[in-house]
Amino acid sequence: MKKNFRPFIIDVEASGFGQLSYPIEIGLAMEPDHRYCKLILPTRKWTHWDRKAEAVHKIPRKVLYRHGSPPKKVAEELNRLLDGSVVYTDGWSVDKPWVTRLFEAAGLRRQFSVSPLERILSEDQMEIWHETQTGIIEKFSLTRHRASTDAFIVQETYVMTLARTA
């Protein structure tokens, strides 16, 4: 990877932790200072709600009904922003199925790839990942567990670990 490579990162907050869960917020970290975050209005079929998940992301269900966007609108925006791109996630085993669920509900085909972050991490980066991530959280005073904040933290950690191991 190039020393100044900045991958696009996606993060998803969900209604729960199991198979019945669905996406409630999508966050992206793209170019420097360009982030995207959108709450998602649940479909009629999306009824599962886990209070333990809510305790983590701190997004009450009523906020989704008040401020969430329909799945089709969110999927269209993601396709427009990421058309033909590869977007990486540090939680591929859960984030990719939630992105898939969003696009299924929207009735649209995803026009970008979702890939595990591990595909672009070197062993050297992995060795200093947690220490670097903690430093970034402290440096930017990031305490809010939300999708775009989490995507930003992952992206900055990647950039910093890449620079430190080059």
ZIHUFEN-V214107 format. One record per backbone hydrogen bond with DSSP energy under -0.5 kcal/mol. CO is the residue of the C=O (numbers start at 1). NH is the residue of the N-H. E is the energy in kcal/mol with one decimal. If there is no record, write none. Layout:
# ZIHUFEN-V214107
CO/NH/E ; CO/NH/E
This chain:
# ZIHUFEN-V214107
2/5/-1.8 ; 8/88/-3.0 ; 9/29/-2.3 ; 11/27/-2.8 ; 13/24/-2.9 ; 13/25/-1.6 ; 15/50/-2.6 ; 18/21/-1.5 ; 22/15/-2.3 ; 24/40/-2.8 ; 25/13/-2.5 ; 26/38/-2.2 ; 27/11/-2.4 ; 28/36/-1.9 ; 29/9/-2.3 ; 31/30/-0.5 ; 31/34/-2.4 ; 33/35/-0.5 ; 34/30/-2.6 ; 36/28/-2.9 ; 38/26/-2.2 ; 39/69/-2.5 ; 43/46/-0.7 ; 45/47/-1.3 ; 49/51/-0.6 ; 50/54/-2.1 ; 51/55/-2.0 ; 52/56/-0.9 ; 53/56/-0.7 ; 53/57/-2.5 ; 54/58/-2.8 ; 58/60/-0.6 ; 60/63/-1.3 ; 60/64/-0.9 ; 61/64/-0.7 ; 61/65/-1.3 ; 62/66/-1.5 ; 63/67/-3.2 ; 64/68/-2.1 ; 69/41/-2.7 ; 70/74/-2.0 ; 71/75/-2.9 ; 72/76/-2.5 ; 73/77/-2.3 ; 74/78/-2.6 ; 75/79/-2.5 ; 76/80/-2.2 ; 77/81/-2.6 ; 78/82/-2.6 ; 79/83/-1.0 ; 82/85/-3.3 ; 85/113/-2.6 ; 86/8/-0.5 ; 87/115/-2.6 ; 88/10/-2.6 ; 89/92/-0.5 ; 89/117/-2.7 ; 91/94/-1.8 ; 91/95/-3.5 ; 92/96/-1.7 ; 94/98/-1.8 ; 95/99/-2.5 ; 96/100/-2.7 ; 97/101/-2.5 ; 98/102/-2.0 ; 99/103/-2.2 ; 100/104/-2.4 ; 101/105/-2.3 ; 102/106/-1.8 ; 103/107/-1.1 ; 103/108/-2.0 ; 111/84/-3.5 ; 113/87/-3.0 ; 113/115/-0.5 ; 115/89/-1.8 ; 116/119/-1.8 ; 117/120/-2.1 ; 117/121/-0.6 ; 122/126/-2.2 ; 123/127/-2.0 ; 124/128/-1.0 ; 125/128/-0.6 ; 125/129/-0.6 ; 126/129/-0.7 ; 128/132/-2.3 ; 129/133/-3.1 ; 130/134/-2.3 ; 131/135/-1.7 ; 132/136/-2.1 ; 133/137/-2.4 ; 134/138/-2.1 ; 135/139/-2.9 ; 136/140/-2.3 ; 137/142/-2.3 ; 138/141/-0.8 ; 141/143/-0.8 ; 144/146/-1.4 ; 146/150/-2.8 ; 147/151/-2.3 ; 148/152/-2.1 ; 149/153/-2.4 ; 150/154/-2.2 ; 151/155/-2.5 ; 152/156/-2.9 ; 153/157/-2.3 ; 154/158/-2.4 ; 155/159/-2.6 ; 156/160/-2.6 ; 157/161/-2.8 ; 158/162/-2.5 ; 159/163/-2.1 ; 160/164/-2.3 ; 161/165/-1.2 ; 162/166/-0.7 ; 163/166/-0.5
